[in-house]
Each structure stands twice: as C-alpha cells, then as structure tokens.
Amino acid sequence: MTQTAADNALSDSALDRLASGDAPVLETVFAMHLDALERSGLDPETYVCVRLAALVAMDAAPMSYAITFAAASDAGVSVEKAQSVLVALAPLVGTARITAAAGAILRAAMGADALAASAVPEQRTSSE
C-alpha cells in the first residue's frame, strides 16, 4: 500500500509545531535520560561514555549522537575521551560499526551547526 501526502504522519502543521519548539517526544526523551543518570549511580562522565558505547553498539541515528554529545558537553567529556571510547569499542563491534558511528557523529555535528546557524543547506540535484 502506498502512502499519500494526507496519510503522512508528519503534516505541515506538525512540522510547524516542532519548529516552534513544541516537541513533547524530545522533551520526554530528555527527561528519561535525566532520570536514568540519577538512577544509575554513575558520575556524569562515565554515564555519557556508557551511552556513547551503547549508541555505537546499536548503530544509532545521528540525532541520538547529537543528544548524547549535548550531554557530554554538559558533563565535561572531551573529544579525546569520546574518541577513546570508540577506540576501545573497535575490537568488540568491528571497524564497520565504528566507521558508521563516526559518520553518524559527523552528520549530527553538521546538523547541529546548520541548526545553530539557522541555515538550511540547498538540496542537491542530480545534475551537480
């Protein structure tokens, strides 16, 4: 069965609400992470490193990395520390998973920069 524009879950009004800051799903996700940190008994730096390792292991989406790196910044986790986590994981998850994670992290960083600059990159056409 094919979907029509009317069948799409994210309508223009839903996207408008998200753009204006109405993001109950993201707010719930953030609250869940705060609760998990408190309940884990881990210090914030260790907690972020564990989250990063889990994201790599499950081949997470760039947005998941963006959320984790926002928490990493708050916890004082350095880029070097995050890279050390990836190095430590490589023998366990393999180079393909580490490379995919690095790409997702890069896409998350580029997306965050684009959002911060309030600039939306132009879509490429097949002639470029």
C-alpha positions, -999 to +999 in steps of 0.1 A: +000+000+000+014+034-009+010+065+012-004+097+000+005+131+014-026+131+035-015+098+051+019+110+062+023+111+100+041+145+100+018+170+084+028+206+077+011+217+110+030+191+130+063+202+114+053+238+122+047+229+159+081+211+161+099+241+145+083+264+171+095+243+200+065+221+206+084+188+209+068+165+235+086+134+223+121+151+226+111+165+259+102+130+271+134+116+258+155+142+277+135+136+309+141+098+305+179+104+302+179+127+333+161+100+353+184+073+341+215+093+351+202+099+386+192+062+390+224+048+375+246+059+404+273+068+378+291+100+376+280+121+346+312+115+326+310+077+329+273+078+322+279+096+289+307+072+279+284+043+285+257+059+264+281+065+236+292+029+237+256+018+236+248+040+206+277+026+187+267-010+195+232-004+183+241+016+152+222+046+164+209+075+143+227+109+142+201+126+164+209+101+192+245+111+190+236+148+189+216+143+222+245+124+237+271+149+227+250+177+242+250+157+275+288+151+270+294+188+268+275+194+300+294+166+317+328+179+306+336+149+283+363+159+259+365+149+222+396+129+231+376+109+257+349+102+232+374+091+206+390+068+233+356+051+238+354+045+200+389+030+200+381+008+230+350-005+212+366-012+179+378-048+187+343-056+201+320-042+175+343-040+144+356-014+121+324-012+101+304-002+131+330+023+143+331+038+108+293+040+107+293+057+142+319+082+131+297+091+101+266+094+123+286+116+147+298+138+118+262+141+105+250+150+139+277+177+143+270+191+109+233+191+116+238+209+149+260+235+132+234+240+105+207+245+130+228+268+151+234+290+121+198+288+111+208+279+076+193+251+057+216+237+030+204+237-005+192+203-018+215+188-044+201+179-078+212+150-099+230+174-123+255+185-097 
